[in-house]
Amino acid sequence: MRESDLYAPVKSFLEAQGYEVKGEVGKLDVMAMRGDEPPVIIELKTGFTLSLFHQGVERLSICDRVYICVPRPKGKAGLKSIKNNKALCRRLGLGLLTVRTCDNFVEAHADPAPYVPRKSTKKTARHLREFQRLVGDPNTGGMTRQGLVTAYRQDALKCLGFLEGHGPTKASDIAKSTGVPGARNLMAANHYGWFERVSKGIYWLSPKGQDALAEYEAELDAIRELYPPPT
């Protein structure tokens, strides 16, 4: 599909709303006017690109009502692409149009408007808790999720290291000694397979947990210092 193929359906879409529409006005792909209202500008591209967003932002120096327009992408990946790029458009103050190529249906996904960021207090609180729970700085910024040390894993290692030196222990005692308030739920969920319940409320290391002592020896060294075995 060519950019020019988008022009006719976009023009019809705007004319149905009472606009007079002209193409290639100066450097603008599409410009529309309706009475004494400010102009509407639409930049056409065959897909989402960084240069399309650059053009859209540059057009905001002419007027506030600027749209970018692309052929509607297909499938689940297309829906995700629209969602992500619609969010970006809103942050940049741009509108977003797509054209369905099978029937030239034009859909407006977002209208130009000043961006007012909305903060998620839940997300903020979750990341603050993760920051506070992480011991030291175990991860390199920008690394992949694989092998990432999370606060949850550090809590599991604290329980692992404590049990190594103390033997089967009540979950409440482990929680109190390690400072992991959710120790009972953590060991009961047994996400890593390191723990087993030997009796009501009493936990010990599973065979996999015994193997983990060697696998995570470097990380456990510091924990062993925090929870030395009883003399």
C-alpha positions as CSV (number, residue, x, y, z in Angstrom):
1,M,0.0,0.0,0.0
2,R,1.2,3.5,-0.8
3,E,0.7,6.6,1.4
4,S,-1.4,8.1,-1.4
5,D,-3.9,5.2,-1.1
6,L,-4.8,6.5,2.3
7,Y,-5.8,9.9,1.0
8,A,-9.2,9.2,-0.5
9,P,-10.7,7.4,2.5
10,V,-9.3,10.0,4.9
11,K,-10.7,12.8,2.7
12,S,-14.2,11.2,2.6
13,F,-14.0,10.7,6.4
14,L,-13.4,14.4,6.9
15,E,-15.8,15.7,4.3
16,A,-18.5,13.7,6.0
17,Q,-17.9,15.9,9.0
18,G,-18.2,19.1,7.0
19,Y,-14.5,19.8,6.3
20,E,-13.0,21.1,3.1
21,V,-10.0,18.9,2.4
22,K,-6.9,19.4,0.3
23,G,-3.8,17.2,-0.2
24,E,-0.1,18.2,-0.3
25,V,-0.5,21.7,1.1
26,G,3.1,22.9,1.4
27,K,4.8,20.1,3.3
28,L,1.5,18.8,4.7
29,D,0.1,15.5,3.5
30,V,-3.5,16.5,4.3
31,M,-5.0,19.8,5.5
32,A,-8.7,20.3,6.3
33,M,-10.7,23.4,7.2
34,R,-14.3,23.8,8.6
35,G,-15.6,27.3,8.8
36,D,-13.6,29.5,11.2
37,E,-12.2,26.6,13.1
38,P,-8.5,26.0,13.4
39,P,-7.1,23.7,10.7
40,V,-6.7,19.9,11.0
41,I,-3.5,18.3,9.7
42,I,-3.1,14.6,8.9
43,E,0.3,13.0,8.2
44,L,0.0,9.7,6.2
45,K,2.4,6.7,6.4
46,T,2.2,3.1,5.5
47,G,3.1,2.0,9.0
48,F,4.2,3.3,12.5
49,T,7.7,4.7,12.3
50,L,9.8,7.1,14.4
51,S,9.9,9.6,11.5
52,L,6.1,9.6,11.5
53,F,6.0,10.7,15.1
54,H,8.8,13.3,14.4
55,Q,6.6,14.7,11.6
56,G,3.6,14.8,13.7
57,V,5.3,16.7,16.5
58,E,6.8,19.1,14.0
59,R,3.3,19.8,12.7
60,L,2.2,20.9,16.1
61,S,4.1,24.1,15.5
62,I,1.4,24.9,12.9
63,C,-1.7,24.0,14.8
64,D,-2.9,21.9,17.8
65,R,-5.1,19.4,15.8
66,V,-2.6,17.0,14.2
67,Y,-3.3,13.4,13.4
68,I,-1.1,10.6,12.1
69,C,-2.7,8.0,9.9
70,V,-1.6,4.5,9.0
71,P,-3.3,1.3,7.5
72,R,-4.9,-0.6,10.3
73,P,-2.5,-3.4,11.3
74,K,-4.0,-6.9,11.5
75,G,-4.2,-9.6,14.2
76,K,-3.3,-9.7,17.8
77,A,0.0,-8.0,17.1
78,G,-1.9,-5.3,15.3
79,L,-4.2,-4.6,18.2
80,K,-1.2,-4.4,20.5
81,S,0.6,-2.0,18.1
82,I,-2.5,0.2,18.0
83,K,-2.7,0.2,21.8
84,N,0.9,1.1,22.3
85,N,1.1,3.7,19.6
86,K,-2.2,5.3,20.8
87,A,-0.7,5.7,24.2
88,L,2.4,7.3,22.6
89,C,0.2,9.7,20.5
90,R,-1.6,10.8,23.7
91,R,1.6,11.6,25.4
92,L,2.8,13.6,22.4
93,G,-0.6,15.4,22.0
94,L,-1.3,13.8,18.6
95,G,-4.4,12.2,17.2
96,L,-4.4,8.7,15.6
97,L,-6.4,7.5,12.6
98,T,-6.3,4.1,10.9
99,V,-7.7,3.0,7.6
100,R,-9.0,-0.6,7.2
101,T,-7.6,-1.6,3.8
102,C,-10.4,-4.1,2.9
103,D,-13.1,-1.5,2.9
104,N,-11.4,1.9,3.5
105,F,-13.1,2.3,6.9
106,V,-11.4,5.1,8.8
107,E,-11.3,4.9,12.6
108,A,-10.3,7.6,15.0
109,H,-8.4,6.0,18.0
110,A,-7.3,9.2,19.7
111,D,-7.9,12.9,19.3
112,P,-5.2,15.5,19.8
113,A,-5.2,16.9,23.3
114,P,-2.6,18.2,25.8
115,Y,-1.1,15.3,27.7
116,V,-2.0,15.1,31.4
117,P,-0.1,12.2,32.9
118,R,-1.9,9.9,35.2
119,K,0.1,8.3,38.0
120,S,-0.6,4.9,39.3
121,T,-0.3,4.9,43.0
122,K,-0.4,1.1,43.1
123,K,2.5,0.8,40.6
124,T,4.5,3.4,42.5
125,A,4.0,1.7,45.8
126,R,4.8,-1.7,44.3
127,H,8.2,-0.5,43.0
128,L,9.0,1.4,46.2
129,R,8.4,-1.8,48.1
130,E,10.6,-3.8,45.7
131,F,13.3,-1.2,46.0
132,Q,13.2,-1.3,49.8
133,R,13.1,-5.1,50.0
134,L,16.1,-5.7,47.6
135,V,19.3,-6.3,49.6
136,G,22.2,-4.4,47.9
137,D,22.2,-3.9,44.2
138,P,22.2,-7.4,42.7
139,N,21.2,-6.6,39.1
140,T,22.8,-4.7,36.3
141,G,20.4,-2.1,34.8
142,G,19.3,-3.1,31.3
143,M,19.7,-6.9,31.7
144,T,17.1,-9.4,30.6
145,R,14.5,-10.8,33.0
146,Q,16.3,-14.2,32.9
147,G,18.5,-14.6,36.0
148,L,17.1,-11.4,37.5
149,V,17.4,-11.2,41.3
150,T,14.1,-10.1,42.8
151,A,13.2,-9.2,46.3
152,Y,11.0,-12.4,46.4
153,R,14.0,-14.6,45.5
154,Q,16.1,-12.8,48.1
155,D,13.4,-13.6,50.7
156,A,13.4,-17.2,49.6
157,L,17.2,-17.3,49.9
158,K,17.0,-15.8,53.4
159,C,14.7,-18.7,54.4
160,L,16.9,-21.2,52.7
161,G,20.1,-19.8,54.4
162,F,18.3,-19.8,57.8
163,L,17.1,-23.4,57.5
164,E,20.6,-24.5,56.5
165,G,22.0,-23.6,59.8
166,H,19.0,-24.2,62.1
167,G,17.3,-27.4,60.8
168,P,13.5,-27.8,60.6
169,T,12.0,-24.7,62.1
170,K,8.5,-23.2,62.7
171,A,7.5,-20.8,60.0
172,S,6.7,-18.1,62.5
173,D,10.3,-18.3,63.9
174,I,11.8,-18.1,60.5
175,A,9.7,-15.0,59.7
176,K,10.8,-13.4,62.9
177,S,14.5,-14.2,62.6
178,T,14.8,-13.4,58.9
179,G,12.6,-10.3,58.7
180,V,10.5,-12.0,56.0
181,P,6.9,-11.5,57.2
182,G,5.5,-13.7,54.4
183,A,7.9,-16.6,55.1
184,R,5.1,-19.1,55.8
185,N,3.2,-18.3,52.5
186,L,6.5,-18.2,50.6
187,M,7.5,-21.7,51.8
188,A,4.0,-23.1,51.4
189,A,3.8,-21.8,47.8
190,N,7.3,-23.2,47.2
191,H,7.8,-21.5,43.9
192,Y,11.4,-22.6,43.6
193,G,10.8,-26.1,45.1
194,W,13.3,-25.5,47.9
195,F,11.1,-26.2,50.9
196,E,8.9,-29.0,52.3
197,R,6.6,-29.1,55.3
198,V,7.7,-31.8,57.7
199,S,4.8,-31.2,60.1
200,K,2.2,-28.5,60.9
201,G,3.9,-25.2,60.6
202,I,7.4,-26.7,60.5
203,Y,9.5,-26.4,57.3
204,W,12.8,-27.9,56.1
205,L,14.8,-28.0,52.9
206,S,13.7,-30.3,50.1
207,P,16.3,-32.2,48.0
208,K,16.1,-29.4,45.5
209,G,16.7,-26.9,48.3
210,Q,19.8,-28.9,49.4
211,D,21.1,-28.5,45.8
212,A,20.3,-24.8,45.8
213,L,22.8,-24.3,48.7
214,A,25.6,-25.0,46.3
215,E,24.0,-23.3,43.3
216,Y,23.5,-20.0,45.2
217,E,26.6,-20.3,47.5
218,A,27.8,-16.7,46.7
219,E,24.5,-15.1,47.5
220,L,24.0,-17.3,50.6
221,D,27.4,-16.3,52.1
222,A,26.1,-12.9,53.1
223,I,22.9,-14.5,54.5
224,R,24.9,-17.0,56.5
225,E,26.6,-14.1,58.3
226,L,23.2,-12.6,59.1
227,Y,21.8,-15.9,60.5
228,P,24.6,-17.9,62.0
229,P,23.7,-21.4,63.3
230,P,23.1,-21.7,67.1
231,T,26.1,-22.8,69.1
